[in-house]
Amino acid sequence: MLGQLPALTDKNVLVGSANADDAGVYKITDDVAVVLTTDFFTPIVDDPYWFGAIAAANALSDIWAMGGKAVVALNIAMFPSQPVFFPTLQRVMQGGIEKMAEAGVSIIGGHTIRDKEPKFGYTVMGTIHPDKILDNSKAKPGDTLVLTKKIGTGIVSTGIKSGICSNTVIEELTISMAALNKKASEIMIEVGVSTATDITGFGLIGHMHEVLFASRLKARIRTSLVPFFDEAVRLAKIDVAPGGTRGNLKTYLPYIKWADDVPDHERVLLNDAQTSGGLLIFVPAERKEELITALQKEGLLAAYIGDTFEGETEGNTRILVER
């Protein structure tokens, strides 16, 4: 859809849609640019409060992935018009309000329309210095790849909707999706990284590919280093996966070289469509340990999963996946 947009001629547009970045960036002055993003979706969990909180965390993440500071947000709500749904909408909005407050972001308005199926999310504006944007084109050869949340939210969510997951699994998934990427972003900026992206609907492979394509690089990753939800592994082995995940698997197949010993369920997991996933950080190798140590000190996941490189690969391959 974004490919149908006209070519940009405004020189103050610093980041548009060309490289599939997490957010757009517009220059205001020589020292200030605004970072803009929007995201909303249908309920990902049954509890309306946590649906709102996850929607807020998910929308905010794009700003932090670009290296920006989230400032203000506008609410987007689509709900049935029958009064019986109003208390549910109030709980959804309360979850979003409290998560935005946790992030230090003010909600300054929004828009609500009638819709048969509930949808909820936010448009978020942040700020950044024009010279410090972490866009998709800035990964460097030899960068190490560090991931800050487990993979498998799409598969586990599908299992929950099918009624085959325990309350413990639901709680673990909810906590992960509602966790803010703010601190991880602050740490990576302080350490000094090449760039970053957050892992959402196109899965780990898809979002990694976006950065590699824009930066004209390749990557080698090991599935044994990727942190998966245990439940996601169990479900993937019995062929539970959402449509978006299966679509990703097909879309990105031409760009991946799978080692023979990578099992089918791990191939699905690497393409799993995430909601409010972690940051995938591209950090120079000499700063990897500093980044991992700083993230872990704050109680955050910090998984080294692979490296970038220059050079020839077979055909269109950009990602070599080994066990």
Secondary structure per residue as TSV (DSSP state, phi and psi in degrees):
chain	resnum	aa	ss	phi	psi
A	1	M	-	360.0	-43.9
A	2	L	G	-64.5	-24.2
A	3	G	G	-64.8	-16.2
A	4	Q	G	-85.1	-7.2
A	5	L	S	-69.8	148.0
A	6	P	-	-68.5	157.8
A	7	A	-	-63.2	141.6
A	8	L	-	-85.3	133.9
A	9	T	-	-118.6	-10.0
A	10	D	-	-74.7	116.6
A	11	K	T	-66.8	-14.1
A	12	N	T	-83.5	-9.1
A	13	V	E	-77.4	107.7
A	14	L	E	-89.4	-31.5
A	15	V	E	-139.2	119.8
A	16	G	-	-111.3	-144.6
A	17	S	S	-97.3	-0.5
A	18	A	T	-59.4	-39.1
A	19	N	T	-106.6	19.0
A	20	A	-	55.4	41.8
A	21	D	-	-71.0	166.2
A	22	D	S	-69.7	-27.9
A	23	A	S	-153.8	162.3
A	24	G	E	-90.1	153.9
A	25	V	E	-132.4	131.9
A	26	Y	E	-127.3	128.0
A	27	K	E	-77.3	128.9
A	28	I	S	-101.5	-48.9
A	29	T	S	-136.3	-178.6
A	30	D	S	-64.7	-20.6
A	31	D	S	-111.6	-9.8
A	32	V	-	-134.4	131.4
A	33	A	E	-131.2	153.8
A	34	V	E	-102.2	143.7
A	35	V	E	-110.5	127.8
A	36	L	E	-127.4	135.3
A	37	T	E	-152.4	161.3
A	38	T	E	-146.7	144.4
A	39	D	E	-159.9	135.2
A	40	F	E	-153.1	158.1
A	41	F	E	-159.0	172.7
A	42	T	S	-76.6	166.2
A	43	P	-	-54.5	130.7
A	44	I	S	-101.1	-20.3
A	45	V	S	-136.2	162.7
A	46	D	S	-74.9	-33.4
A	47	D	-	-73.0	117.7
A	48	P	H	-62.1	-35.9
A	49	Y	H	-61.0	-47.1
A	50	W	H	-73.1	-27.9
A	51	F	H	-58.8	-46.1
A	52	G	H	-64.9	-41.6
A	53	A	H	-64.6	-43.1
A	54	I	H	-65.8	-40.8
A	55	A	H	-59.9	-38.9
A	56	A	H	-67.6	-48.4
A	57	A	H	-59.9	-39.5
A	58	N	H	-64.7	-45.9
A	59	A	H	-67.1	-39.7
A	60	L	H	-64.9	-31.4
A	61	S	H	-58.6	-33.8
A	62	D	H	-61.4	-38.2
A	63	I	H	-64.3	-46.6
A	64	W	H	-68.3	-33.3
A	65	A	H	-64.0	-28.5
A	66	M	T	-82.6	-5.7
A	67	G	T	88.1	13.4
A	68	G	-	-93.8	174.4
A	69	K	E	-109.0	119.0
A	70	A	E	-70.8	135.1
A	71	V	E	-120.7	-57.7
A	72	V	E	-137.1	161.0
A	73	A	E	-141.8	154.0
A	74	L	E	-117.1	135.0
A	75	N	E	-78.8	142.7
A	76	I	E	-125.1	118.8
A	77	A	E	-134.2	132.4
A	78	M	E	-129.0	116.6
A	79	F	E	-145.4	154.2
A	80	P	-	-58.5	149.0
A	81	S	-	-86.0	-7.7
A	82	Q	S	-66.5	135.8
A	83	P	G	-55.5	-25.6
A	84	V	G	-61.8	-23.0
A	85	F	G	-87.3	-11.6
A	86	F	H	-60.1	-44.0
A	87	P	H	-60.9	-35.0
A	88	T	H	-65.6	-44.5
A	89	L	H	-61.5	-38.3
A	90	Q	H	-61.5	-40.8
A	91	R	H	-68.0	-39.5
A	92	V	H	-59.9	-48.2
A	93	M	H	-65.6	-35.6
A	94	Q	H	-63.9	-40.9
A	95	G	H	-60.4	-41.7
A	96	G	H	-67.6	-41.3
A	97	I	H	-59.8	-46.8
A	98	E	H	-70.7	-33.5
A	99	K	H	-70.5	-39.9
A	100	M	H	-63.3	-39.5
A	101	A	H	-63.7	-40.6
A	102	E	H	-59.6	-34.6
A	103	A	H	-82.6	-8.0
A	104	G	T	76.1	29.9
A	105	V	-	-113.6	135.1
A	106	S	E	-92.4	133.0
A	107	I	E	-90.5	117.6
A	108	I	E	-111.3	10.4
A	109	G	E	155.7	-159.9
A	110	G	E	157.2	-163.7
A	111	H	E	-152.6	139.0
A	112	T	E	-126.5	135.3
A	113	I	E	-131.6	162.0
A	114	R	E	-77.5	137.7
A	115	D	-	-155.4	145.3
A	116	K	S	-66.7	-37.3
A	117	E	S	-108.6	127.4
A	118	P	-	-61.7	140.1
A	119	K	E	-143.4	146.4
A	120	F	E	-153.3	144.9
A	121	G	E	177.0	-159.7
A	122	Y	E	-148.1	151.9
A	123	T	E	-100.3	133.1
A	124	V	E	-125.0	139.7
A	125	M	E	-117.4	135.4
A	126	G	E	-130.1	-179.2
A	127	T	E	-127.2	156.4
A	128	I	E	-161.9	153.9
A	129	H	-	-75.5	135.8
A	130	P	T	-57.3	-23.4
A	131	D	T	-91.6	0.6
A	132	K	-	-121.6	24.9
A	133	I	-	-77.7	128.7
A	134	L	-	-95.5	74.4
A	135	D	-	-89.2	173.3
A	136	N	G	-66.9	-15.3
A	137	S	G	-89.1	3.8
A	138	K	G	-105.1	8.1
A	139	A	-	-66.5	150.9
A	140	K	-	-122.4	152.8
A	141	P	T	-59.2	136.4
A	142	G	T	86.4	0.4
A	143	D	E	-62.4	144.3
A	144	T	E	-96.4	150.6
A	145	L	E	-105.3	123.0
A	146	V	E	-123.3	128.2
A	147	L	E	-110.1	139.4
A	148	T	-	-110.5	2.0
A	149	K	S	-144.4	157.0
A	150	K	-	-68.0	156.3
A	151	I	B	-102.1	142.6
A	152	G	-	130.1	12.0
A	153	T	H	-64.3	-35.3
A	154	G	H	-66.6	-43.6
A	155	I	H	-66.2	-45.0
A	156	V	H	-66.1	-40.1
A	157	S	H	-59.7	-38.9
A	158	T	H	-65.1	-39.8
A	159	G	H	-64.4	-38.8
A	160	I	H	-63.8	-43.8
A	161	K	H	-63.9	-26.1
A	162	S	T	-87.2	-2.4
A	163	G	T	73.3	28.1
A	164	I	-	-116.9	19.3
A	165	C	S	-121.9	147.5
A	166	S	-	-79.3	165.8
A	167	N	H	-62.4	-32.9
A	168	T	H	-63.5	-41.4
A	169	V	H	-65.1	-43.7
A	170	I	H	-60.0	-42.5
A	171	E	H	-64.7	-44.1
A	172	E	H	-61.3	-44.1
A	173	L	H	-64.3	-44.6
A	174	T	H	-61.8	-45.5
A	175	I	H	-61.0	-42.1
A	176	S	H	-63.9	-47.9
A	177	M	H	-68.7	-30.6
A	178	A	H	-83.5	-10.9
A	179	A	S	-70.9	133.1
A	180	L	-	-76.8	145.9
A	181	N	S	-92.0	12.2
A	182	K	H	-61.0	-51.8
A	183	K	H	-64.8	-40.3
A	184	A	H	-60.3	-39.7
A	185	S	H	-65.0	-45.4
A	186	E	H	-60.2	-40.4
A	187	I	H	-66.8	-44.5
A	188	M	H	-65.9	-34.0
A	189	I	H	-66.3	-42.2
A	190	E	H	-65.5	-40.7
A	191	V	H	-68.5	-39.7
A	192	G	-	95.4	96.3
A	193	V	-	-117.9	167.0
A	194	S	S	-74.6	-49.3
A	195	T	E	-169.3	-175.9
A	196	A	E	-161.1	163.6
A	197	T	E	-148.6	155.6
A	198	D	E	-100.1	148.8
A	199	I	-	-94.6	112.1
A	200	T	-	-130.7	-126.3
A	201	G	T	-63.4	-25.7
A	202	F	T	-90.2	3.6
A	203	G	H	76.2	173.8
A	204	L	H	-59.8	-46.0
A	205	I	H	-63.3	-46.8
A	206	G	H	-63.1	-46.6
A	207	H	H	-72.8	-33.2
A	208	M	H	-62.5	-43.4
A	209	H	H	-60.8	-39.1
A	210	E	H	-58.1	-44.5
A	211	V	H	-68.5	-44.7
A	212	L	H	-62.3	-41.3
A	213	F	H	-64.1	-47.4
A	214	A	H	-66.2	-30.8
A	215	S	H	-95.0	-1.7
A	216	R	T	58.0	49.2
A	217	L	-	-128.7	172.9
A	218	K	E	-121.8	169.0
A	219	A	E	-144.7	152.1
A	220	R	E	-122.1	123.1
A	221	I	E	-126.6	159.7
A	222	R	E	-121.1	124.1
A	223	T	G	-65.2	-26.8
A	224	S	G	-68.0	-15.1
A	225	L	G	-97.8	-13.2
A	226	V	S	-79.2	128.3
A	227	P	-	-80.5	117.2
A	228	F	B	-110.2	149.3
A	229	F	-	-64.3	133.8
A	230	D	H	-56.5	-40.2
A	231	E	H	-66.7	-34.2
A	232	A	H	-64.8	-39.0
A	233	V	H	-62.8	-46.0
A	234	R	H	-60.0	-45.5
A	235	L	H	-70.1	-39.3
A	236	A	H	-62.2	-33.5
A	237	K	H	-67.6	-22.6
A	238	I	T	-107.2	19.9
A	239	D	T	69.2	33.8
A	240	V	-	-94.1	120.0
A	241	A	-	-163.8	145.2
A	242	P	-	-75.7	165.2
A	243	G	H	-60.4	-36.9
A	244	G	H	-62.3	-37.4
A	245	T	H	-65.9	-45.2
A	246	R	H	-64.7	-35.8
A	247	G	H	-64.6	-42.5
A	248	N	H	-61.0	-42.3
A	249	L	H	-57.3	-40.6
A	250	K	H	-74.8	-42.8
A	251	T	H	-62.2	-43.7
A	252	Y	T	-96.2	1.8
A	253	L	G	-54.5	-40.5
A	254	P	G	-65.8	-15.5
A	255	Y	G	-104.3	4.9
A	256	I	E	-119.7	138.9
A	257	K	E	-111.4	107.9
A	258	W	E	-88.2	130.1
A	259	A	-	-66.0	148.9
A	260	D	T	-60.5	-27.8
A	261	D	T	-90.8	6.5
A	262	V	S	-80.7	115.8
A	263	P	-	-69.8	158.8
A	264	D	H	-58.5	-39.6
A	265	H	H	-67.4	-29.6
A	266	E	H	-74.4	-31.1
A	267	R	H	-64.1	-38.9
A	268	V	H	-67.5	-44.9
A	269	L	H	-60.1	-40.8
A	270	L	H	-66.6	-20.4
A	271	N	T	-102.3	5.1
A	272	D	-	-62.8	129.9
A	273	A	-	-70.6	113.2
A	274	Q	-	-92.4	154.2
A	275	T	S	-118.9	127.1
A	276	S	S	49.6	52.4
A	277	G	-	-78.5	-174.0
A	278	G	-	-85.7	-175.4
A	279	L	E	-89.8	139.1
A	280	L	E	-102.3	111.8
A	281	I	E	-105.7	130.6
A	282	F	E	-100.8	105.6
A	283	V	E	-122.7	136.5
A	284	P	E	-52.4	141.6
A	285	A	G	-55.3	-35.7
A	286	E	G	-71.5	-11.0
A	287	R	G	-110.8	3.2
A	288	K	H	-58.6	-51.0
A	289	E	H	-65.6	-36.6
A	290	E	H	-62.0	-44.3
A	291	L	H	-64.1	-49.3
A	292	I	H	-61.5	-43.6
A	293	T	H	-62.2	-43.2
A	294	A	H	-66.3	-40.5
A	295	L	H	-65.0	-46.5
A	296	Q	H	-65.8	-32.7
A	297	K	H	-61.8	-28.8
A	298	E	T	-91.6	8.6
A	299	G	T	77.9	18.8
A	300	L	-	-98.6	149.3
A	301	L	-	-66.9	140.1
A	302	A	-	-145.5	91.1
A	303	A	E	-107.4	116.8
A	304	Y	E	-76.7	122.5
A	305	I	E	-121.5	-8.6
A	306	G	E	167.5	-166.7
A	307	D	E	-145.0	157.5
A	308	T	E	-96.8	159.0
A	309	F	E	-157.9	160.9
A	310	E	-	-99.7	164.0
A	311	G	S	126.6	174.4
A	312	E	-	-80.3	143.2
A	313	T	-	-135.5	166.7
A	314	E	S	-69.0	126.6
A	315	G	T	57.9	-130.2
A	316	N	T	-91.3	9.1
A	317	T	-	-58.8	130.0
A	318	R	-	-120.4	-20.5
A	319	I	E	-128.5	120.3
A	320	L	E	-95.7	121.3
A	321	V	E	-111.7	118.4
A	322	E	E	-115.9	164.9
A	323	R	-	-83.9	360.0
